[in-house]
Amino acid sequence: MRILLTNDDGINAPGLKVLEQIAAEIAGPEGEVWTVAPAFEQSGVGHCISYTHPFMMAELGPRRFAAEGSPADCVLAALYDVMNGNWPDLVLSGVNRGNNAAENVLYSGTIGAALEAALQGLPAIALSQFYGPQNIRLKNPFDAASVHGAEVVRRLLASAPWDKDDYRLFYNVNFPPLPAAEVTGIAATSQGFRRNTSFSVEPHTSPSGRKFLWVKGGEQHIPTLPGTDAAANLEGAISVTPMRADLTAHDRLAPLAAAVSAPLEKDRP
């Protein structure tokens, strides 16, 4: 198996080392693992691409490249340049430092890379490690992802639904904020929503008197509704959420059609 790795925390991120171990186990001795990751941290860039300016590539070693671009840029660079037409069988993005559950999904460069891979017609899985007081001070805060990551990927490849629809299915995996031994299992979940919290900005004044704004994340340990990703994580389970890039609210198409179907003013008698 040929596997492409990327992330949004950057080429030197500890979570990428965890992902490399997972990928090596999945690919096996006869497989190939390629890495194309951002040269610098790109957290929070979502599905951004460098459409209006070029970005530099650097080869750091065999099958290992850094790009001065976004995670989605890295996927495009790998497919259309680095891998020279020998596309991967699987794209893995992560392992992110921090959860990409609930509303975080919409900001995440980790998700953005998996989404781009799916748009290119490739199987893709995003993996993230929830942080909390029970794992943040461990020698390896990625313990849950390190121990259980390969098994989760294997199960998805072997048994999960995959398709070749126009907006292809991809998977979002979040490991709970616990040591690996305390993980309770794997849960299929929908995307949750943390109520009464959100991203915001905080103003600061520099020594020169200039005003700067820092973006602040909201409280991460607020449970979401039962059956959703963050709720499962906070209960000790690994969440697996099937996703598509299609943002259409399909459940609202029928009432919308009824609301807008009257003839336009200029067409009325």
C-alpha positions as CSV (number, residue, x, y, z in Angstrom):
1,M,0.0,0.0,0.0
2,R,1.2,3.5,-0.8
3,I,0.2,6.1,1.9
4,L,0.5,9.9,1.8
5,L,0.8,11.7,5.1
6,T,0.2,15.4,5.9
7,N,-0.9,17.6,8.8
8,D,-1.4,21.2,9.8
9,D,0.9,21.3,12.8
10,G,4.0,21.3,10.5
11,I,6.7,18.9,9.3
12,N,8.4,18.7,12.8
13,A,5.2,18.2,14.8
14,P,5.3,15.3,17.3
15,G,1.8,14.1,16.0
16,L,3.3,13.6,12.6
17,K,5.8,11.2,14.1
18,V,2.9,9.2,15.6
19,L,1.2,9.2,12.2
20,E,4.3,7.9,10.5
21,Q,4.4,5.0,12.9
22,I,0.7,4.3,12.2
23,A,1.3,4.5,8.5
24,A,4.3,2.2,8.6
25,E,2.3,-0.4,10.4
26,I,-0.6,-0.2,7.8
27,A,1.6,0.0,4.7
28,G,3.8,-3.0,5.8
29,P,7.3,-3.8,4.7
30,E,6.4,-3.8,1.0
31,G,4.5,-0.5,1.2
32,E,5.5,3.1,0.7
33,V,4.9,6.0,3.1
34,W,5.2,9.5,1.6
35,T,5.1,12.7,3.7
36,V,4.3,16.2,2.3
37,A,3.6,18.5,5.3
38,P,3.7,22.3,5.9
39,A,7.1,23.8,6.6
40,F,5.5,25.8,9.4
41,E,2.4,25.4,11.5
42,Q,-0.9,25.9,9.6
43,S,-3.4,25.3,12.3
44,G,-6.8,26.9,11.7
45,V,-6.4,27.4,7.9
46,G,-9.3,25.0,7.1
47,H,-9.4,24.1,3.4
48,C,-7.4,27.1,2.3
49,I,-5.3,26.8,-0.9
50,S,-2.6,29.2,-2.1
51,Y,-4.5,30.1,-5.2
52,T,-3.0,33.6,-5.7
53,H,0.7,33.0,-5.0
54,P,3.2,30.2,-5.4
55,F,4.7,28.2,-2.6
56,M,8.2,26.7,-2.2
57,M,8.9,23.0,-1.8
58,A,11.9,21.4,-0.1
59,E,12.9,17.8,-0.2
60,L,14.1,16.8,3.3
61,G,14.8,13.1,2.7
62,P,13.5,10.1,0.9
63,R,9.8,10.5,0.4
64,R,9.7,13.4,2.8
65,F,8.9,17.0,1.7
66,A,8.0,20.3,3.3
67,A,5.8,22.9,1.6
68,E,5.5,26.6,2.4
69,G,1.7,26.2,2.0
70,S,-1.4,24.9,3.6
71,P,-2.4,21.3,4.3
72,A,-4.6,21.3,1.2
73,D,-1.6,22.7,-0.8
74,C,0.4,19.8,0.5
75,V,-2.1,17.2,-0.9
76,L,-2.1,19.0,-4.3
77,A,1.7,19.2,-4.3
78,A,2.0,15.5,-3.5
79,L,-0.5,14.3,-6.2
80,Y,0.6,16.6,-9.0
81,D,4.3,17.0,-8.4
82,V,6.1,15.0,-5.7
83,M,4.6,11.6,-6.4
84,N,5.0,12.0,-10.1
85,G,1.6,10.5,-11.0
86,N,1.9,7.5,-8.7
87,W,-1.0,8.5,-6.5
88,P,-1.4,7.0,-3.0
89,D,-4.0,4.4,-2.0
90,L,-4.8,6.3,1.2
91,V,-4.2,9.8,2.6
92,L,-3.8,10.2,6.4
93,S,-3.8,13.7,7.9
94,G,-2.7,14.4,11.5
95,V,-2.2,13.3,14.2
96,N,-3.4,16.8,15.2
97,R,-2.4,18.3,18.6
98,G,-5.9,18.9,20.0
99,N,-9.3,17.7,19.0
100,N,-11.0,18.4,15.6
101,A,-14.5,17.6,16.9
102,A,-17.7,19.7,16.8
103,E,-17.3,23.2,15.4
104,N,-13.5,22.8,15.3
105,V,-14.0,20.7,12.1
106,L,-14.8,23.9,10.2
107,Y,-11.6,25.6,11.0
108,S,-9.2,22.6,10.9
109,G,-6.3,22.4,8.4
110,T,-6.1,18.7,9.3
111,I,-9.7,18.2,8.1
112,G,-8.9,20.5,5.1
113,A,-6.2,18.1,3.9
114,A,-8.5,15.1,4.1
115,L,-11.3,17.0,2.4
116,E,-9.0,17.9,-0.5
117,A,-7.9,14.3,-0.8
118,A,-11.5,13.2,-1.0
119,L,-12.3,15.9,-3.6
120,Q,-9.4,14.3,-5.6
121,G,-11.1,10.9,-5.4
122,L,-8.9,9.4,-2.8
123,P,-9.8,7.6,0.5
124,A,-8.8,9.9,3.3
125,I,-8.8,9.8,7.1
126,A,-8.1,12.8,9.5
127,L,-6.8,11.9,12.9
128,S,-6.7,14.1,16.0
129,Q,-5.7,13.7,19.7
130,F,-8.0,15.4,22.2
131,Y,-6.0,17.1,25.0
132,G,-7.1,17.3,28.6
133,P,-5.8,17.1,32.2
134,Q,-5.6,13.3,32.0
135,N,-3.2,13.1,29.1
136,I,-1.5,16.5,28.6
137,R,1.2,15.7,31.2
138,L,1.9,12.2,30.0
139,K,5.3,11.4,28.6
140,N,3.5,10.9,25.3
141,P,0.3,13.0,25.2
142,F,-0.6,11.1,22.0
143,D,-0.7,7.8,23.8
144,A,-4.3,6.9,22.8
145,A,-3.5,7.7,19.1
146,S,-0.2,5.9,19.2
147,V,-1.7,2.7,20.7
148,H,-5.0,2.6,18.9
149,G,-4.5,4.5,15.7
150,A,-3.4,1.6,13.5
151,E,-6.3,-0.5,14.6
152,V,-8.8,2.3,13.9
153,V,-7.4,2.8,10.4
154,R,-7.4,-0.9,9.7
155,R,-11.1,-1.2,10.7
156,L,-12.1,1.7,8.5
157,L,-10.2,0.3,5.5
158,A,-11.6,-3.2,6.0
159,S,-15.2,-2.7,7.0
160,A,-16.3,1.0,6.8
161,P,-18.4,2.3,3.9
162,W,-16.4,3.9,1.2
163,D,-17.8,5.4,-2.0
164,K,-16.8,7.1,-5.3
165,D,-19.6,9.8,-5.2
166,D,-18.8,13.2,-6.5
167,Y,-18.4,14.5,-3.0
168,R,-16.5,11.4,-1.7
169,L,-16.8,10.2,1.8
170,F,-13.9,10.7,4.2
171,Y,-13.5,10.0,8.0
172,N,-12.8,12.2,10.9
173,V,-11.2,10.3,13.9
174,N,-10.7,11.9,17.3
175,F,-8.9,10.1,20.2
176,P,-10.1,10.9,23.7
177,P,-8.1,12.9,26.2
178,L,-7.0,9.8,28.1
179,P,-4.2,7.3,28.4
180,A,-4.5,4.5,25.9
181,A,-5.4,2.0,28.6
182,E,-8.5,3.9,29.6
183,V,-10.0,4.3,26.2
184,T,-13.4,2.6,26.2
185,G,-13.9,1.7,22.5
186,I,-14.8,3.2,19.2
187,A,-18.0,5.1,18.5
188,A,-19.6,6.1,15.2
189,T,-20.7,9.6,15.7
190,S,-22.1,12.7,14.0
191,Q,-20.5,16.1,14.3
192,G,-21.4,17.9,17.5
193,F,-21.8,21.5,18.5
194,R,-20.4,23.1,21.7
195,R,-23.1,25.4,23.0
196,N,-22.3,28.7,24.7
197,T,-18.7,28.8,23.6
198,S,-17.0,29.9,20.4
199,F,-13.8,31.3,18.9
200,S,-13.2,35.0,19.7
201,V,-10.5,37.6,19.8
202,E,-8.6,39.2,22.6
203,P,-6.9,42.7,22.1
204,H,-3.3,43.3,23.3
205,T,-1.1,46.4,23.1
206,S,2.5,45.9,22.0
207,P,5.4,47.7,23.7
208,S,5.3,50.2,20.7
209,G,1.7,51.0,21.5
210,R,0.2,49.2,18.5
211,K,-3.0,47.2,19.0
212,F,-3.0,43.5,18.1
213,L,-5.7,40.9,18.3
214,W,-5.1,37.3,19.3
215,V,-7.7,34.7,18.2
216,K,-8.9,32.6,21.2
217,G,-10.4,29.2,21.2
218,G,-13.5,28.4,23.3
219,E,-13.8,25.9,26.1
220,Q,-13.1,22.5,24.6
221,H,-14.5,20.2,27.4
222,I,-18.1,21.1,27.0
223,P,-20.1,18.0,26.1
224,T,-22.0,18.0,22.9
225,L,-25.3,16.1,22.3
226,P,-25.3,12.3,22.8
227,G,-24.2,10.4,19.8
228,T,-21.8,13.2,18.6
229,D,-18.1,13.4,18.5
230,A,-17.0,15.5,21.4
231,A,-19.5,13.8,23.7
232,A,-18.1,10.4,22.8
233,N,-14.5,11.6,23.4
234,L,-15.3,13.1,26.8
235,E,-16.9,9.7,27.7
236,G,-13.6,8.0,26.8
237,A,-14.3,6.7,23.3
238,I,-12.6,7.2,20.0
239,S,-15.1,9.0,17.7
240,V,-15.3,8.2,14.0
241,T,-17.4,10.6,11.9
242,P,-18.2,10.1,8.3
243,M,-18.0,13.4,6.4
244,R,-18.5,14.9,2.9
245,A,-17.5,18.3,1.4
246,D,-21.1,18.8,0.3
247,L,-22.4,21.6,2.5
248,T,-26.0,21.5,1.2
249,A,-28.7,21.3,3.9
250,H,-30.6,18.5,2.1
251,D,-33.2,18.4,4.9
252,R,-34.2,22.0,4.0
253,L,-34.5,21.7,0.2
254,A,-38.2,20.8,0.1
255,P,-39.4,23.6,2.4
256,L,-37.1,26.0,0.6
257,A,-38.6,25.0,-2.8
258,A,-42.1,25.6,-1.4
259,A,-41.0,29.1,-0.1
260,V,-39.4,30.3,-3.4
261,S,-41.5,28.5,-6.0
262,A,-44.0,31.3,-6.7
263,P,-43.6,33.1,-10.0
264,L,-41.3,36.1,-10.1
265,E,-43.0,39.4,-10.0
266,K,-42.2,40.2,-13.6
267,D,-43.8,36.9,-14.7
268,R,-47.1,37.5,-13.0
269,P,-50.1,38.6,-15.0
